[in-house]
Amino acid sequence: MPEKPSAAVPESSVVVRPEPIDSAKYSVTSRLQAAGLRPAIALFEQAAETVPLPRQPQPIVIADYGASTGHNSLLPISAALPVLRSRTRPEHSILVVHTDVPDNNFTVMFKTLAEDHDTYLRKDAATFASAVGRSFYSQIIPSNSVHLGWSSWAIQWLSRIPGPIPDHVQVAYSADEGVRAAYAKQAAHDWHEFVAFRGRELCPGGQLVVLTMALDEHGEFGHRPLLGALVDVLSELVADGLLTEDEVRRMCLPTVGRRETDFLAPFAPSGRFEQLSVEHLEVFNADDRFWMQYQVDHDASAFGALWAAFVRASVFPTLVTALAGGRNDPRSAQFFDRLEVGIAERLAAAPEQMQIPLAKLVLTKQRRTK
Ligand SMILES: C[S@@+](CC[C@H](N)C(=O)[O-])C[C@H]1O[C@@H](n2cnc3c(N)ncnc32)[C@H](O)[C@@H]1O
């Protein structure tokens, strides 16, 4: 895999404010992320069947951690609602709390909830939507109040950048052992915190379903052709004079995949942590939907374009902050366009299935003993 230009970069530890993804484009390109959702949704439906429910007038609370545009939240919530309704009266209120960082585009999210034809709000008159604009690396919902929790494609984002990645944008592909160790330490800390705070927020007996990026049993992060193309185009943009070496060296994606053992670490040795236990844990390879489409239509350009549009929406907003002028740098539009075109061309020239290792987990909070 090609490498970024390397040079000594001062150590730093920067708080991550996840860059708002390109909301308009994310909803249309996130079909890929929807691919891994289905197996996790089945777990969410099972959780809706089993979690203890409050008596009226106390609402049933569903929390959605890292909601973004809300587009990919519609399916899991819509799947859980009929299951809950089979256990409750139609007038029993259900409150859905969508959470994300303060910079998230909550306007787009509320429009999605109001207008998308898949919105759960049109399906159940006693279900209400709300939002919390705070990082999930702290307690953001009252203790013992959440009956069902959902988090998809979100907790791979670290709370802090432990330091620059001198030879890549994604730490999984860095050859620097020190950098890899620093990211692993941060990933362990963040997972520990995320679980601890959800342990407080869940009701006794409540369940949280998590879908996130993982490392497979060989430590493989996947996405190799895509990330290889991305780093290759960045080098080309330096050679062409659009970017400086320093800017590219500053670019990094503060995201991690975790191994099964990483997910289990906070629960060792007793199997319990903050009254939570791991009910289910599985690392699996999600379908590459763009590859599946390519198998049918053999349209290599479309394959490259779909993957490139997806990374444009989900990760370019983070990379652009490394430009000297940040996201308002006058070169940013050109940066976005050239990076997207370059990635699309490379993937179209040699279409290859993307490995997408994901983990799905169910955490359960201990029930109250009578
Ligand atoms: C790739 S999107 C996933 C959106 C949606 N859940 C899905 O499945 O497609 C990741 C979201 O996680 C949010 N996120 C990242 N770190 C976060 C944090 N510390 N607290 C809350 N949300 C966070 C990002 O802002 C972003 O909206």
The ligand as a Tripos MOL2 file, in Angstrom:
@<TRIPOS>MOLECULE
LIG
   27    29     1     0     0
SMALL
NO_CHARGES

@<TRIPOS>ATOM
      1 C1        -20.8890    7.2170   10.3240 C.3       1 LIG1
      2 S1        -22.0510    8.0820   11.2590 S.3       1 LIG1
      3 C2        -23.1980    6.8090   11.6830 C.3       1 LIG1
      4 C3        -24.5870    7.2710   11.6260 C.3       1 LIG1
      5 C4        -25.6500    6.2000   11.7910 C.3       1 LIG1
      6 N1        -25.7320    5.7400   13.1560 N.3       1 LIG1
      7 C5        -25.4540    5.0310   10.8270 C.2       1 LIG1
      8 O1        -25.5290    3.8940   11.2750 O.co2     1 LIG1
      9 O2        -25.2470    5.2780    9.6460 O.co2     1 LIG1
     10 C6        -21.1850    8.2880   12.8010 C.3       1 LIG1
     11 C7        -21.8390    9.2830   13.7220 C.3       1 LIG1
     12 O3        -21.2900    9.1210   15.0280 O.3       1 LIG1
     13 C8        -21.1710   10.3950   15.5790 C.3       1 LIG1
     14 N2        -20.1920   10.4050   16.6780 N.ar      1 LIG1
     15 C9        -18.8640   10.2110   16.6200 C.ar      1 LIG1
     16 N3        -18.3080   10.3910   17.8370 N.ar      1 LIG1
     17 C10       -19.3360   10.7150   18.6700 C.ar      1 LIG1
     18 C11       -19.3930   11.0280   20.0500 C.ar      1 LIG1
     19 N4        -18.2950   11.0690   20.7980 N.pl3     1 LIG1
     20 N5        -20.6040   11.2830   20.5890 N.ar      1 LIG1
     21 C12       -21.7190   11.2450   19.8340 C.ar      1 LIG1
     22 N6        -21.7360   10.9610   18.5030 N.ar      1 LIG1
     23 C13       -20.5390   10.6940   17.9360 C.ar      1 LIG1
     24 C14       -20.7000   11.2380   14.4130 C.3       1 LIG1
     25 O4        -20.8950   12.6200   14.6780 O.3       1 LIG1
     26 C15       -21.5720   10.7100   13.2910 C.3       1 LIG1
     27 O5        -22.7640   11.4200   13.1680 O.3       1 LIG1
@<TRIPOS>BOND
     1     1     2 1
     2     2     3 1
     3     2    10 1
     4     3     4 1
     5     4     5 1
     6     5     6 1
     7     5     7 1
     8     7     8 2
     9     7     9 1
    10    10    11 1
    11    11    12 1
    12    11    26 1
    13    12    13 1
    14    13    14 1
    15    13    24 1
    16    14    15 ar
    17    14    23 ar
    18    15    16 ar
    19    16    17 ar
    20    17    18 ar
    21    17    23 ar
    22    18    19 1
    23    18    20 ar
    24    20    21 ar
    25    21    22 ar
    26    22    23 ar
    27    24    25 1
    28    24    26 1
    29    26    27 1
@<TRIPOS>SUBSTRUCTURE
     1 LIG1         1 GROUP 0 **** ****
